[in-house]
Amino acid sequence: MNNESEGDAPVATPAATVPGFSSSALPTVVNPKSLDGFQAPSGYKLVAKDPKPQDKEEEGYWETFFNQKRGEKCNGRKVLRYELQKIGVTEEGGQFKAAAGGRSKIGSGPFGWIKQWGFGPSAYLFDYFDPALRPLVLEDFAKIWEKFKGYPAADTKEYKDPFNLEVVIPEGIDDVSKQKLEAGKLAHDQAILTDVYKASVNAVQLNAGIKENKWYMDKSVSDNAKAFIRSYDVNQDGRVSARELILGSIFYNKGILGSDECTMCYEDLVDKIDGIFAYVDCNNDGAVGAEELWEHLPALRRDTTKWNFFNLASKATIRTAVVNDFILKNHSSVNGMVNKNEFRMGVLLGFWDRQTDNYGIISDDKINLKANRWIDDEVTDRGALEYIKGKAEAEAEARRQKPVIDQSKLDPKIEVTMKDDRKVAA
């Protein structure tokens, strides 16, 4: 008797090998195989492999940043979902089908890709991260800003500022032309020569910094400083403010962040962020979802009881939105998960969002709105507490509104007795 599903069709997908599992498309239909409770897609057979062992250096970070040993409670099904998504198959309701697109939407305009990485529900996650990571982040942000501000801003023989738009009125021109140039100069001065402009780093300084610190150099462009400013000059004044420079330092160098190839590119900090990612990614498949963050981040060593949104999590399920929001804002390669680079970028960008402005690095909480989220000496989650109280009041009101049964109107032919805590009709 043939046990194959009538709905199955032969799969013509090329053979594929993926980390954590072996998969191969077969020339004929095969019975779906079960692995860790999931059914493999028709045409695939999947064989579990042992996870990659973790190196001792990362384990040292875990001891530094977490207050308990890395857990062994790793979900093999997550590996299966992750790897199948990479080859165009996704799971829904226990069944696999062709993967659909699901990248986070971005805004409009030339800088529509900029998101509120450190705000929204994610704000609670960065409140939680602050005691463990913020001092390290602020130190690196400040070093980069001070370093680039320190380079000479004047043009040199080798490099001139391509965005120096100052209007020069030549001598001997006619009155009409002179008036037009003067009007242009006035408009330029009003629009460009602001306090932010004066406090920002120009292309000459940026050019020197990129070269000296061995930041990323795009060989396809002739002027990397000019390309950097065009990419991250949000207010389009021809310079980069502190906020724009730090944003660019993360995105521009994303391929070499934390490596020995460059300086002023978060070398030590990235090691620590990667160590946290590796702790959370306990089955070593290279990606984490909201479930893994929710399960493993409570063990993060923080040395304070403040800003811990996990404290009321069991009674306020609304806080699962915190880790979901982080994933949605930062995932790209795999739906619903972030890989190590995306996690790293997400953490750095969240702190950038909360701790910089156009004038410099912000070392306190003046723009991250913590005071709106926390009460009782910043220990109690205000929103979660209000949610719990509101839910309890609604349940109490529902009990009060529950109709009372008039026993005298019950059918006298039915006798109700209690037996073993169950109602039995006589």
Sequence and secondary structure as in RCSB ss.txt:
>XXXX:A:sequence
MNNESEGDAPVATPAATVPGFSSSALPTVVNPKSLDGFQAPSGYKLVAKDPKPQDKEEEGYWETFFNQKRGEKCN
GRKVLRYELQKIGVTEEGGQFKAAAGGRSKIGSGPFGWIKQWGFGPSAYLFDYFDPALRPLVLEDFAKIWEKFKG
YPAADTKEYKDPFNLEVVIPEGIDDVSKQKLEAGKLAHDQAILTDVYKASVNAVQLNAGIKENKWYMDKSVSDNA
KAFIRSYDVNQDGRVSARELILGSIFYNKGILGSDECTMCYEDLVDKIDGIFAYVDCNNDGAVGAEELWEHLPAL
RRDTTKWNFFNLASKATIRTAVVNDFILKNHSSVNGMVNKNEFRMGVLLGFWDRQTDNYGIISDDKINLKANRWI
DDEVTDRGALEYIKGKAEAEAEARRQKPVIDQSKLDPKIEVTMKDDRKVAA
>XXXX:A:secstr
   S TT        EEETTEEE   SS     EETTEE  TT  EEE       HHHHHHHHHHBSS       
HHHHHHHHHHHTTEEEETTEEEE         SSTTTT   TTSTTHHHHHHHHHHHHHHHHHHHHHHHHHHHHT
S  S  SS   TT       TT  HHHHHHHHHHHHHHHHHTSSHHHHHSB HHHHHHHHHHTT    TTSS HH
HHHHHHH TT SSSB HHHHHHHHHHTTTTTTTSTT SSS HHHHHHHHHHHHHH TT SSEE HHHHHHHGGGB
  SSSTT TTTTTTT GGGHHHHHHHHHHH  SBTTBEEHHHHHHHHHHHHHHHHEETTEE  SSTTT HHHHEE
TTTTEEHHHHHHHHHHHHHHHHHHHHS    GGGS TT  EEEETTEEEE 
